[in-house]
Structures are given as structure tokens and as C-alpha cells.
Amino acid sequence: MLPMRVIMQNLGRAFREDVAFRNRMLGFVVATTLVVGAFATGFELELRFGRDRGAGLVAGEGVDAASNGSGGGGRGGVAFGGQRERAVGATEGLAAGRSGSAGAGASVSGPDDGPAIGGTGNGAVAAARPECAAANLQATDQGVSEDTIKIGVLKAELGNLSELGFAAGVAADYERIMDAWTAHVNAQGGVACRQVTYVAEHFDVLSVDDMIAKCRSMTQDHKVFAVLTSGGYDSVGQLCIARDNQTPLINTEPQPQHWYQEAAPYLWATLMNKDRTHRNHVRWLVEHGEIDRGTRIGVVYHGIPNVGPAVERSLLVELARHGIEPVRVTRLSADSEQALAQISQVVVDFQARGVEYVFMPMNLIFKTQFMTQAEQQNYFPRYTDSDHYFGCFDFVTGTYPARSWDGTTCVTASQVAGMRPADLEAFADAHPWQQHADAVYLAHNPGGFGEGDSGDAQRAMNSVMGTLFTLWAEAADRAGPDLTRASWGREMGNTGSFDKHTAPHPLTFSHDKWDGPDHIHAVRWHAQGGDGYEPRMYRMLTAPQPAYY
């Protein structure tokens, strides 16, 4: 399996040389949010861990789960069932220990001296919570019976991308991950005095119709209480679940601020929303002397509903607040093929107007096309980016012309973006949440995460899904035995500080703050390697600071 950087380089070569392929690849833009969103809460793809990572975490070799359906989630992984409902009960034995061994009686402490994970090897479980003994449990809402809570998990289908001529990177085995986390909470008395079950479905990252269909399947057919997804699920589907069907949705993908307001209190994200991202991005550039009133700025952006309004309401407004008026602002068509056809003329226009600094809130295909066209015209303005389209992560830059992107400053709310690979590995290994997440997974999957790219991806996804699951579960527990979607939403707004993610600073959530990050910092992209970094990587430019907004 090819590393993501190689895949994206191959994509870039085909993109530049084959017009028909480029047009087909417009659909892939949706899929890129899957890859980035899954890891942007605390990791770069593969965590930048060493390739011998699996040997240090597990005892013995990982088992190829694709061949026999058991063991350690080796390369390939168990196929994630299309519509399989899972109930991992408290009576399943929980082997404990980060080493992956199944010694009877071993246990692993959770973060902050929390409940032990494990138990005994013979299937004994933690006692039910005392507060549940006297509870008069009844069915209280959709997905909540007298003894279970059913949640949904949506996972992007990458297999159909093979028709576009490349493999879509490494895929995580969600079933092993969710089995581990549900077994963990069920062994400790469950959530809101009930056992947790989940139903899992794929969605087609290239089909909005399929995303809407999965929304209806989850909310109207399976009637789940809440939905978790690690990325790739289109914004239209998000509104379908959270706003239209009033079903809690926790995910990683940022959307415009007003969408959270419309869907409140059911839509929540672990990345900074697009409007806050734009405001913080511009202000950081101004306060650090990157731009000022004399800078000849151009803004080109995609006019789709989850991009255009945030640019117009926040990025342009924030520039004006600092007395900066761009010399050119261009809104591309909402139709992707029409937008792609417009870019070459935008490049000519920007060059003619002397634009020297470019904001590009649009997808990576459009950015690649803009810079490729600019280089053909011997036009080399400076560029900037942000988390609006996950721009501060190394692997989304794989198709970017190195000469154009070299030196680009990106402002991010991901607290670990731009760290040296060795520093990031050491940080993750020492972080209490990462240690806890590892232990939860290995207690239920003693064979380990697997090896190489797939093992790194599995470890990263386990941590991310554990964050989403724990965020949901803690709010449900606070709501108590009489759990409803409305009471969950109120308690989710009472979350406050949340440190169950692998980052230096906690996330915060409140009744009018639906996205978690509170810190920003800048990274700078370098075409050449050095100072502990490989070529074509972002390097941390400033330490995280409190966000302005």
C-alpha cells in the first residue's frame, strides 16, 4: 500500500497531464475531507510515527485480519459491515495491558486514575453503577430502550475511488475500534444506566444522494439516538441528521458557524468552525506583519453553500476590520466543472491587477490548478491557508507545485500540526489520553493495531473515535437515566473543558460554542527537508496561543 504522499503525488501528475482525469477527480475532493478530518483532531496522517511502531506496541506479529477475521488488525483489516448492528456486552472477556498480552487479572488504569480497563481474563466485569440500582428505566426517546442505547457510526467508503485510478490510502477497521469502546463502557455499567449498541454503515464519499440516504437510514430506519463520524460526511448530510431530524451528530469536519446555530443543540465538531477559522487566520496574519493595508491581496473562493457564506461573512469582513481592501475578489461557480474552467482566467486577472498575496478558500484540486496555471504564466504570488479546507496538514499538499507553495504560512487550530515527527511521536506516547485510548483498544484486541501504515492509521483512528465516543457518552451520563435527545443536547452544552484528545490544550464546549478548539498557531511549508523534517512538510512557526475569537 502506498503512503499518502506518494498517492497524492501520482494524483497530481495525472491531474496536470490528463484533462479528462482531472474532471473525473472533482468528486475526489469530497473524499479528501475524510482523510484529513479523521486525524485533524490531534494527528497528522499515520501520526508521523516510525514504521516499526507496531512492534513497540504489541507482543508478537499483528495478524492479517483480512484473511481470518481475527487477531490484530494487520494490513487489510476486517471489512466494515454495511448495516451491521453490534452489541458488545459486559460479559465479554477484556484482556488487559498495553503489551497486548492477555494475562488474567491484569488491569490498566484510565487517565486521572479513572476506572480500570480490563478486569479478569475469564470474563468478569466491573460492577454496575450504584446510582443505577434504583433507577426506573424505561424507553425515553428514539434509540433509547429500557436497557440499551443505540448509536450510529458512519464510515466513508473508499473502495469506489479505485475506479479513478488510485488507492485511497490506508483504511481503519472501525468495527474493532467501536467494539473496544463499547465493551469498555459496558463493562463499567454502560452509559445512562444502559448498555451501548451501535449500527454501522458505509457512505459513498462521491455521492451526496447516498449521504442523504444514510442520514435517513440512521435517523428514520435504524432510529439511532446519535451519530458519530470521523470525516468525509458531507455538510448536507450533517444538516439532514442534526437539523432536520434533530439527532445528535458529533464529527470532526468544520462547517459555517450559522449551520451549528440552525442545528442546535445537535451538531458538534472537534475542529474550529469556518467562520472562526477565517477571523483568526486574518488577524494572526495582520498582527504578525504578514499582511497590511499596503499588501495587494486577492481572494478566490468556491461559491458552494458550506464555503462561500463563511468567506463573505467572516474572511472579507475581518480584512475590512483591519482596513484591508483586496484588489480582487472572485467567487467561483458552485458548479465544480464550471469553477474549474474559470480558474485560468482568474489567474490572468490576478496577475494583471498585481495581486501579490492570495487567499484560496477552495478545495485542493482547485488550488493545484490555480498554482499550475500561475506557474505556466511565470506568476509566483505568495499564498496563505488555514483549516478552512484542512490546509495545514502535510498530505493535502501532495499535488501542490513545490516552487509556488514553498514558504506558505498556514494558520491552524490543530495544536500538533507542524511538530517535528520525533517530537510528535514522543508527545503522543506520553499523553494520558493516547495511553488510555491505546489500552482500551488493546484490551479488546490483544493482537494489536497492526504494522506499518495500517497499524498507524488504526491507532490514530482509535484515538479519534474514542474522543468522539467519550464526548457523546459523558454528556449522556450527565443527562442520566431519563435520557432524551433534548436533555443530551443541554448537557453537551454543559461540557466545558474536555481533555480526552491527544493535544496540549483541552477543547471547550458550551451552549453557544459548538466547536472545540481555543488555540491557534502558525506553520510554514518547506519544499526542502532539514531541522528534523522531511521535504514537503509544514514546520511549526509559532507556539499555540489562545485564539482571538
C-alpha positions in Angstrom: 0.0 0.0 0.0 1.4 3.4 -1.0 2.0 6.1 1.5 -0.5 9.0 1.2 2.2 11.4 0.0 3.1 9.1 -3.0 -0.6 8.6 -3.8 -1.2 12.3 -3.9 1.9 12.9 -6.0 0.7 10.4 -8.5 -2.7 12.1 -8.4 -1.1 15.4 -9.0 0.8 14.1 -12.0 -2.3 12.7 -13.6 -4.2 15.9 -12.7 -1.8 18.1 -14.5 -1.4 15.9 -17.6 -4.8 14.4 -18.2 -7.8 16.8 -18.6 -10.4 14.0 -18.6 -8.9 12.5 -15.4 -8.8 16.0 -13.8 -12.6 16.4 -14.4 -13.3 12.9 -13.0 -11.2 13.8 -9.9 -13.6 16.6 -8.9 -15.5 14.0 -7.0 -12.4 13.1 -5.0 -12.5 16.5 -3.3 -15.2 15.2 -1.0 -13.1 12.3 -0.1 -10.1 14.3 0.9 -12.1 15.7 3.9 -12.4 12.1 5.1 -8.7 11.5 5.2 -7.9 14.8 6.8 -10.9 15.1 9.1 -10.2 11.8 10.7 -6.8 12.9 12.0 -7.1 16.6 12.4 -8.2 16.5 16.0 -4.8 15.5 17.1 -2.7 13.8 14.4 -1.2 14.0 11.0 -1.8 11.0 8.8 0.0 8.0 10.3 0.8 10.2 13.3 4.2 10.6 11.7 5.1 7.6 13.7 8.1 5.4 12.8 7.4 2.4 10.5 8.4 0.0 13.3 5.7 1.4 15.6 3.6 -1.8 15.7 6.5 -3.9 17.2 6.8 -1.5 20.1 3.1 -1.7 21.0 2.1 -5.3 20.6 3.5 -8.6 21.7 4.3 -10.6 18.6 3.3 -10.0 15.0 -0.1 -8.5 14.0 -2.5 -10.9 12.4 -3.8 -10.2 8.9 -7.4 -9.6 9.8 -8.5 -9.6 6.2 -7.6 -13.3 5.9 -9.3 -14.8 9.0 -11.4 -12.1 10.7 -9.5 -12.2 14.0 -6.3 -11.0 15.7 -4.6 -7.7 15.5 -5.9 -5.8 12.6 -3.0 -6.4 10.2 -2.8 -4.9 6.8 -6.2 -5.0 5.0 -8.4 -5.2 8.1 -11.9 -6.7 8.5 -14.5 -5.2 6.2 -16.7 -2.8 7.9 -20.3 -4.1 7.7 -22.7 -2.1 5.6 -25.6 -2.5 8.1 -24.4 -4.5 11.0 -25.7 -3.8 14.4 -23.2 -4.6 17.2 -23.8 -5.1 20.9 -20.5 -5.8 22.7 -21.7 -6.8 26.1 -20.1 -6.5 29.5 -19.7 -10.3 29.7 -17.1 -10.5 27.0 -13.6 -11.0 28.5 -11.3 -8.0 28.4 -7.7 -8.8 28.1 -5.6 -6.0 29.5 -2.2 -4.5 29.1 -0.6 -2.2 26.6 1.7 -5.0 25.6 -1.2 -6.9 24.1 -0.9 -9.9 26.4 -4.0 -11.4 27.9 -2.8 -12.2 31.4 -5.6 -12.9 33.8 -6.3 -10.4 36.4 -4.2 -7.6 34.8 -5.7 -4.1 34.5 -4.8 -0.8 33.1 -5.7 2.5 34.8 -7.5 5.1 32.9 -6.5 8.8 32.7 -6.7 10.7 36.0 -6.9 7.5 38.0 -10.2 6.7 36.4 -11.9 3.3 36.3 -9.7 0.4 35.4 -10.0 -1.0 31.9 -9.6 -4.8 31.9 -10.9 -6.9 34.7 -10.1 -10.6 34.6 -9.4 -12.9 31.7 -12.3 -15.1 32.5 -15.0 -12.5 31.6 -15.7 -11.0 34.9 -16.9 -7.3 34.5 -17.0 -4.2 36.5 -20.0 -3.8 38.8 -22.9 -1.8 37.6 -23.0 1.8 38.8 -24.6 2.2 42.2 -26.8 5.2 41.1 -28.4 2.9 38.5 -29.6 0.3 41.1 -32.8 2.2 42.0 -33.4 3.8 38.5 -36.8 3.0 37.0 -35.5 2.6 33.4 -37.9 3.0 30.5 -37.8 3.7 26.8 -37.3 7.5 26.8 -36.6 8.5 23.2 -35.6 7.3 19.8 -32.8 4.8 20.2 -33.2 4.5 24.0 -34.9 1.4 25.4 -35.2 0.3 29.0 -31.8 -1.4 28.7 -29.9 -0.2 25.7 -28.9 2.9 23.8 -28.3 2.6 20.0 -25.9 4.9 18.3 -24.9 5.1 14.6 -21.4 5.1 13.1 -20.8 6.4 9.5 -17.6 5.5 7.8 -16.6 6.6 4.3 -16.4 4.0 1.6 -13.0 4.4 -0.2 -13.2 1.3 -2.5 -15.1 3.1 -5.2 -12.2 5.5 -5.6 -10.2 2.7 -7.2 -12.2 3.4 -10.4 -10.5 6.7 -10.5 -7.1 5.1 -10.9 -5.5 5.0 -7.4 -5.8 3.5 -4.0 -7.2 6.0 -1.4 -4.6 5.3 1.3 -4.9 3.2 4.4 -8.3 2.5 5.9 -9.1 1.9 9.6 -11.1 -1.0 10.9 -13.9 0.8 12.6 -15.6 -2.4 13.9 -12.6 -3.4 16.0 -12.5 0.2 17.3 -16.1 0.5 18.2 -16.3 -3.0 19.7 -13.4 -2.0 22.0 -15.0 1.3 23.2 -18.5 -0.1 23.7 -17.1 -3.1 25.5 -15.1 -0.8 27.7 -18.1 1.3 28.8 -20.5 -1.6 29.0 -18.1 -3.4 31.4 -18.3 -0.4 33.7 -22.1 -0.3 33.8 -22.8 1.3 30.4 -24.0 4.8 29.7 -27.0 6.4 31.4 -27.5 3.1 33.1 -27.9 1.2 29.8 -25.7 -0.9 27.6 -24.5 0.7 24.4 -25.0 -0.9 20.9 -24.1 0.6 17.6 -25.2 0.2 14.0 -22.5 0.9 11.3 -22.9 1.9 7.7 -20.7 3.0 4.8 -21.5 6.0 2.8 -20.2 6.9 -0.7 -17.9 9.9 -0.5 -18.7 10.7 -4.1 -22.5 10.8 -3.8 -24.5 13.4 -2.0 -27.6 11.3 -2.7 -26.0 8.4 -0.8 -25.1 10.7 2.1 -28.7 11.8 2.4 -29.9 8.2 2.1 -27.6 7.3 5.0 -29.0 10.2 7.0 -32.5 8.8 6.5 -31.3 5.2 7.2 -29.7 6.2 10.5 -32.5 8.5 11.8 -35.6 7.0 10.3 -34.9 3.3 9.7 -32.4 2.4 12.4 -33.7 5.2 14.6 -30.4 5.7 16.4 -30.1 8.1 19.3 -26.9 9.8 17.9 -24.4 9.5 15.1 -20.6 9.6 15.1 -18.4 10.1 12.1 -14.7 10.8 11.8 -14.8 12.6 8.5 -15.9 12.7 4.8 -19.6 13.0 5.6 -20.8 15.9 3.5 -22.3 19.0 5.2 -25.7 18.5 3.6 -25.8 15.1 5.3 -24.8 16.8 8.6 -27.8 19.2 8.4 -30.1 16.3 7.5 -29.1 14.4 10.6 -28.8 17.2 13.2 -31.1 20.0 12.0 -33.8 18.2 10.0 -34.0 15.0 12.1 -32.9 16.5 15.5 -30.4 13.7 16.0 -27.1 14.4 17.8 -24.1 14.3 15.4 -20.5 14.6 16.6 -17.8 14.8 14.0 -14.5 16.3 13.0 -15.4 18.4 10.0 -15.8 22.2 10.3 -18.9 23.9 8.8 -20.1 27.5 8.7 -21.0 28.9 12.1 -24.6 29.6 11.3 -25.2 25.9 10.5 -24.4 25.0 14.1 -26.9 27.6 15.2 -29.6 26.3 12.9 -29.0 22.7 14.2 -28.5 23.5 17.9 -28.1 21.7 20.1 -27.4 18.6 18.0 -24.4 19.4 15.7 -20.9 19.5 17.3 -17.4 19.4 15.9 -13.9 18.9 17.2 -12.4 21.4 14.7 -12.9 25.1 14.6 -15.8 26.3 12.5 -15.1 28.0 9.2 -16.1 31.5 10.3 -13.9 31.5 13.4 -11.1 30.0 11.3 -11.3 32.9 8.9 -11.4 35.6 11.6 -8.4 34.1 13.5 -6.5 33.5 10.2 -6.7 37.1 9.1 -6.0 38.6 12.5 -2.9 36.4 13.0 -1.5 37.5 9.6 -2.1 41.1 10.5 -0.7 41.0 14.0 2.4 39.1 12.8 3.2 41.5 10.0 2.4 39.1 7.1 -0.1 41.5 5.6 -1.1 45.1 6.0 -3.1 47.8 4.2 -0.4 48.1 1.5 -0.5 44.4 0.6 -2.1 43.7 -2.8 -4.4 40.8 -1.8 -6.5 38.6 -4.0 -9.2 36.3 -2.7 -10.6 33.4 -4.9 -13.1 31.0 -3.4 -15.7 28.3 -4.2 -19.2 29.6 -4.2 -20.8 26.4 -2.6 -23.0 26.7 0.5 -20.5 25.4 3.0 -17.7 27.6 1.7 -19.0 30.9 0.2 -21.0 32.4 3.0 -18.2 31.9 5.6 -15.8 33.7 3.3 -18.2 36.6 2.7 -19.4 36.9 6.3 -16.0 36.4 8.0 -12.8 36.4 5.9 -13.7 39.5 3.9 -15.3 41.2 6.9 -12.2 40.6 9.0 -9.9 42.0 6.3 -12.1 45.1 6.2 -12.0 45.4 10.0 -8.2 45.8 9.7 -8.6 48.4 6.9 -7.5 46.0 4.2 -9.4 46.0 0.9 -8.4 43.2 -1.6 -7.6 44.4 -5.0 -9.6 41.5 -6.4 -12.2 39.1 -5.0 -13.6 36.3 -7.2 -16.3 33.9 -6.3 -16.2 30.7 -8.4 -19.3 29.0 -9.6 -21.0 26.5 -7.3 -20.8 24.0 -10.2 -17.4 22.3 -9.9 -16.7 21.9 -13.6 -17.6 25.5 -14.3 -15.5 26.6 -11.4 -12.5 24.6 -12.7 -12.9 26.2 -16.1 -12.9 29.7 -14.5 -9.6 29.4 -12.7 -7.3 30.1 -15.7 -9.0 33.4 -16.3 -8.8 34.2 -12.6 -5.0 33.7 -12.7 -4.7 36.1 -15.7 -6.9 38.6 -13.9 -4.9 38.4 -10.6 -1.6 38.8 -12.4 -2.8 41.8 -14.4 -4.0 43.5 -11.2 -0.7 42.9 -9.5 -2.0 40.6 -6.8 0.9 39.6 -4.6 -0.7 37.7 -1.8 -3.5 35.1 -2.4 -6.2 33.6 -0.1 -7.7 30.4 -1.7 -10.7 29.0 0.3 -11.4 26.2 -2.0 -10.5 22.5 -2.4 -7.1 21.1 -3.2 -7.9 20.3 -6.8 -8.7 24.0 -7.5 -5.6 25.2 -5.5 -3.4 22.9 -7.6 -5.0 24.1 -10.8 -4.5 27.8 -9.8 -0.8 27.4 -8.9 -0.1 25.2 -12.0 -1.7 27.8 -14.3 0.1 30.6 -12.5 3.5 28.9 -12.9 2.8 28.5 -16.6 2.4 32.3 -16.7 5.6 32.7 -14.7 3.4 34.2 -11.9 4.6 33.5 -8.4 2.5 35.3 -5.7 2.7 34.4 -2.1 -0.1 32.1 -0.7 -1.7 31.5 2.6 -4.0 28.9 4.0 -5.9 27.7 7.1 -8.0 24.9 8.5 -11.0 26.1 6.4 -10.2 23.3 4.0 -7.8 21.4 6.3 -4.9 23.3 4.6 -2.3 23.0 7.4 -1.7 19.2 7.0 1.2 17.9 5.0 -0.6 15.3 3.0 -3.1 17.6 1.5 -0.3 19.5 -0.2 0.9 16.5 -2.2 -0.4 17.9 -5.5 0.9 21.5 -5.0 3.8 22.8 -7.1 6.7 23.0 -4.7 8.1 26.3 -6.0 4.7 28.0 -5.6 3.8 26.6 -2.2 7.3 26.9 -0.6 7.2 29.4 2.3 3.4 29.4 2.6 2.1 30.3 6.1 -0.9 28.4 7.3 -2.8 29.3 10.5 -4.3 26.3 12.3 -6.3 25.3 15.3 -4.8 21.8 15.3 -2.4 22.0 18.2 0.1 19.4 16.9 0.3 20.5 13.3 3.9 21.2 12.2 5.6 19.4 15.1 8.8 17.6 14.3 7.9 13.9 13.7 10.1 12.7 16.5 8.6 15.3 18.9 5.1 14.3 17.9 5.8 10.7 18.4 7.2 11.3 21.9 4.3 13.7 22.8 1.7 11.2 21.7 3.3 8.3 23.6 3.4 10.3 26.8 -0.1 11.8 26.6 -2.6 10.4 29.1 -5.4 10.2 26.6 -3.3 8.4 24.0 -2.2 5.9 26.6 -5.8 5.4 27.7 -7.1 5.0 24.1 -4.3 2.5 23.4 -5.2 0.5 26.4 -8.9 0.4 25.6 -8.2 -0.9 22.1 -5.6 -3.5 23.2 -7.8 -4.8 26.0 -10.3 -5.9 23.4 -7.8 -6.5 20.6 -4.8 -8.2 22.2 -3.2 -8.8 18.8 -2.5 -5.1 18.5 -3.1 -2.4 15.9 -1.2 -4.0 13.0 2.0 -2.9 11.4 3.2 -0.1 9.2 0.8 2.4 7.6 -2.3 0.4 8.5 -1.3 0.0 12.1 -0.5 3.7 12.5 -3.8 4.6 10.9 -5.7 2.2 13.1 -4.0 3.7 16.2 -4.8 7.2 15.1 -8.4 6.4 14.3 -8.9 4.6 17.6 -7.9 7.7 19.4 -10.1 10.0 17.3 -13.2 7.7 17.5 -12.6 7.4 21.3 -12.6 11.1 21.6 -16.0 11.4 19.7 -17.5 8.4 21.6 -16.4 9.7 25.0 -17.6 13.2 24.3 -21.0 11.7 23.5 -21.1 9.3 26.4 -20.1 11.8 29.1 -23.0 14.1 28.1 -25.4 11.2 28.0 -24.3 10.1 31.5 -24.8 13.7 32.8 -28.3 13.6 31.4 -28.9 10.4 33.4 -31.4 7.6 33.2 -34.2 9.7 31.8 -32.0 10.4 28.7 -33.6 12.2 25.7 -32.0 13.9 22.7 -33.0 17.2 24.1 -31.5 16.5 27.5 -28.4 15.2 25.9 -28.1 18.5 23.9 -28.4 20.5 27.1 -25.8 18.5 28.9 -23.5 18.6 25.8 -23.7 22.4 26.2 -22.5 21.9 29.8 -19.4 20.0 28.8 -17.0 22.9 29.4 -13.3 21.8 29.3 -12.7 18.4 27.6 -9.2 16.9 27.6 -9.9 13.4 26.1 -7.9 14.1 23.0 -4.2 14.0 22.2 -3.3 17.7 22.2 -1.6 20.1 24.7 -4.7 22.0 25.5 -8.3 20.9 26.1 -11.3 21.5 23.9 -14.2 23.5 25.3 -17.9 23.3 24.5 -20.8 25.4 25.8 -24.4 26.2 24.9 -23.3 28.7 22.2 -20.0 27.1 21.3 -20.4 24.0 19.2 -16.7 23.6 18.1 -14.0 22.7 20.5 -10.7 24.5 19.7 -9.5 27.5 21.6 -5.9 27.8 20.4 -4.2 28.7 17.1 -0.7 28.7 15.8 1.1 29.1 12.5 3.1 26.6 10.4 5.2 27.2 7.4 5.7 24.8 4.4 9.2 24.0 3.2 9.9 22.2 -0.1 13.3 21.1 1.2 14.0 18.9 4.3 16.0 19.8 7.3 16.0 20.5 11.0 14.3 17.1 11.7 11.8 17.4 8.9 11.4 15.6 5.6 10.9 17.5 2.4 7.5 19.0 1.6 6.4 19.4 5.2 4.9 22.1 7.4 7.2 23.2 10.2 5.8 24.8 13.4 6.4 28.6 13.1 4.9 29.7 16.4 3.7 28.0 19.6 0.0 27.6 20.2 -1.7 30.8 21.6 -5.2 31.4 22.7 -7.5 32.1 19.7 -8.6 35.7 19.2 -12.2 34.7 18.6 
